[in-house]
Amino acid sequence: MSDTVKTMTLLQEEPEETLSMNPKRFALWLFIVSILMMFASMTSAYLVRRAEGDWLEFDVPRIFWYSTAVLLVSSVSMQWAYIAAKKDNFAALKTAISITFVFGLVFLGMQFQGWKDLVAQNVYFVGNPAGSFMYVFTGLHAFHLITGLVVLLFALRSAFRMKTHSKELTGIQIANTYWHFLDVLWVYLFGFLLYFN
């Protein structure tokens, strides 16, 4: 009888496991899902509108190929930053985030050059739906990339204040996840635009 009482007492003392997630990471995933839904609806609208005809065909600017490569390399440097944080390698962490930030700026500059190339082809925001969609897709992605750069600035500040380390990875995990998401989103959009242009 006493063994049963002891067992019941032990069972009562053990807390139940709950499913939990850091609120900041949860908010990030909600934000990512909302971005995915927005771009999914826009790519669907693109396909529907394209099927209606009156569609201007044009060459996707060549610089978008190079900007895609820049963004992919920035994913490598972002992953390097995350690995450095896990190993408490503060010098590498700061360097890797800085490199990622610079590549993000280079990508934005290349996007702007891509828009100039579109204008040189007489593809404008207004006039033909194909051009409008191109500017909206690339412009919205550029806007989200700017938000990614802001997230990187917070991660960099945290790294310089030595607040990012192996025991506190939330900030760098958020920056890492969001940056990789933006890279994958661009690869999807670029491939979509190439295939369905």
C-alpha positions in Angstrom: 0.0 0.0 0.0 2.8 2.4 0.8 4.5 1.7 -2.6 1.3 2.7 -4.3 1.0 5.9 -2.3 4.7 6.8 -3.1 4.1 6.1 -6.8 1.0 8.3 -6.9 2.8 11.0 -5.0 5.7 10.9 -7.6 3.2 11.0 -10.5 1.5 14.1 -9.0 4.8 15.9 -8.5 6.0 15.6 -12.1 4.8 18.5 -14.2 3.1 17.8 -17.4 5.0 18.5 -20.6 3.6 21.3 -22.6 4.2 22.3 -26.2 5.7 25.7 -26.2 7.6 28.0 -28.5 9.4 31.2 -28.0 6.9 34.0 -28.7 9.3 35.8 -31.0 9.9 32.6 -33.1 6.1 32.0 -33.2 5.5 35.5 -34.4 8.2 35.0 -37.1 6.5 31.8 -38.3 3.1 33.6 -38.5 4.8 36.4 -40.5 6.4 33.8 -42.9 3.0 32.0 -43.4 1.3 35.4 -44.2 4.0 36.2 -46.7 3.7 32.8 -48.3 -0.1 33.2 -48.6 0.3 36.6 -50.2 2.8 35.4 -52.8 0.7 32.2 -53.4 -2.3 34.3 -54.2 -0.3 36.7 -56.4 1.2 33.9 -58.4 -2.2 32.4 -58.9 -3.5 35.8 -60.0 -0.6 36.0 -62.4 -1.5 32.7 -64.0 -5.2 33.6 -64.3 -4.4 37.0 -65.8 -1.8 35.5 -68.2 -4.3 33.0 -69.6 -6.6 35.9 -70.5 -4.2 37.1 -73.2 -2.9 40.6 -74.0 0.4 39.6 -72.4 3.6 41.3 -73.2 6.6 38.9 -73.4 10.0 40.3 -72.5 13.3 39.0 -71.4 13.9 38.8 -67.6 16.9 41.0 -66.9 20.1 39.1 -66.9 21.2 40.8 -63.7 18.5 38.9 -61.8 20.6 35.7 -62.4 23.6 37.4 -60.7 21.4 38.8 -57.9 20.1 35.2 -57.3 23.7 34.0 -56.9 24.5 36.9 -54.5 21.5 35.9 -52.4 22.5 32.3 -52.3 26.0 33.2 -51.2 24.4 35.4 -48.5 22.6 32.3 -47.2 25.9 30.6 -46.8 27.3 33.5 -44.8 24.2 33.6 -42.7 24.5 29.9 -41.9 28.1 30.6 -41.0 27.0 33.2 -38.5 24.6 30.8 -36.9 27.3 28.1 -36.5 29.7 30.7 -35.1 27.1 31.7 -32.5 26.6 28.1 -31.5 30.4 27.8 -31.0 30.8 31.1 -29.2 33.1 32.3 -32.0 32.3 36.0 -31.6 34.7 37.3 -34.3 33.3 35.0 -36.9 29.7 35.7 -35.9 30.2 39.5 -36.4 32.1 39.0 -39.6 29.5 36.6 -41.1 26.5 38.8 -40.2 28.3 41.8 -41.7 29.0 39.9 -44.9 25.3 38.8 -45.1 24.2 42.4 -44.6 26.5 43.6 -47.4 25.3 40.9 -49.8 21.7 41.9 -49.0 22.5 45.5 -49.9 24.3 44.3 -53.1 21.2 42.3 -54.0 18.9 45.4 -53.6 21.3 47.4 -55.8 21.1 44.7 -58.4 17.3 44.6 -58.2 17.3 48.3 -58.9 19.5 47.8 -61.9 17.1 45.1 -63.0 14.3 47.6 -63.0 16.3 50.0 -65.0 16.9 47.1 -67.5 13.2 46.6 -67.7 12.6 50.2 -68.5 15.2 50.0 -71.2 13.1 47.2 -72.7 10.0 49.5 -72.5 8.5 47.4 -69.7 6.9 49.7 -67.2 4.8 49.3 -64.1 1.7 50.6 -65.9 0.8 49.5 -69.4 0.9 45.8 -69.5 0.0 43.3 -66.8 3.2 41.2 -67.4 5.3 44.2 -66.5 3.1 45.2 -63.6 3.4 41.7 -62.1 7.2 41.7 -62.5 7.5 45.0 -60.6 5.1 43.9 -57.9 6.8 40.6 -57.3 10.3 42.0 -57.3 9.3 45.1 -55.4 7.5 43.2 -52.6 10.4 40.8 -52.3 12.8 43.8 -52.1 10.6 45.3 -49.3 10.7 42.0 -47.4 14.5 41.8 -47.9 14.8 45.3 -46.4 12.9 44.0 -43.3 15.4 41.1 -43.3 18.3 43.7 -43.3 16.7 45.3 -40.2 16.5 41.9 -38.5 20.2 41.5 -39.4 21.1 44.8 -37.8 19.4 43.7 -34.6 21.4 40.5 -34.7 24.6 42.4 -35.4 24.0 44.7 -32.5 23.3 41.8 -30.2 26.5 40.1 -31.4 28.6 43.2 -30.7 27.1 43.4 -27.2 28.0 39.8 -26.7 24.3 38.9 -26.1 24.3 36.2 -28.8 26.1 33.0 -27.7 25.7 29.3 -27.4 23.2 29.7 -24.5 21.2 32.5 -26.1 20.5 31.8 -29.8 17.0 33.1 -30.2 18.0 36.3 -32.0 20.4 34.6 -34.4 17.9 31.7 -35.0 15.2 34.3 -36.0 17.6 36.1 -38.3 18.8 32.8 -39.8 15.4 31.4 -40.4 14.0 34.6 -41.9 17.0 35.2 -44.2 16.9 31.6 -45.5 13.2 32.0 -46.1 13.7 35.2 -48.1 16.4 33.4 -50.2 14.1 30.5 -50.9 11.2 32.8 -51.7 13.4 34.7 -54.2 14.5 31.5 -55.9 10.9 30.4 -56.2 9.8 33.8 -57.6 12.7 34.0 -60.0 12.0 30.5 -61.3 8.3 31.2 -61.6 8.9 34.4 -63.6 11.4 32.6 -65.9 9.1 29.7 -66.6 5.9 31.6 -67.0 7.1 34.8 -68.7 
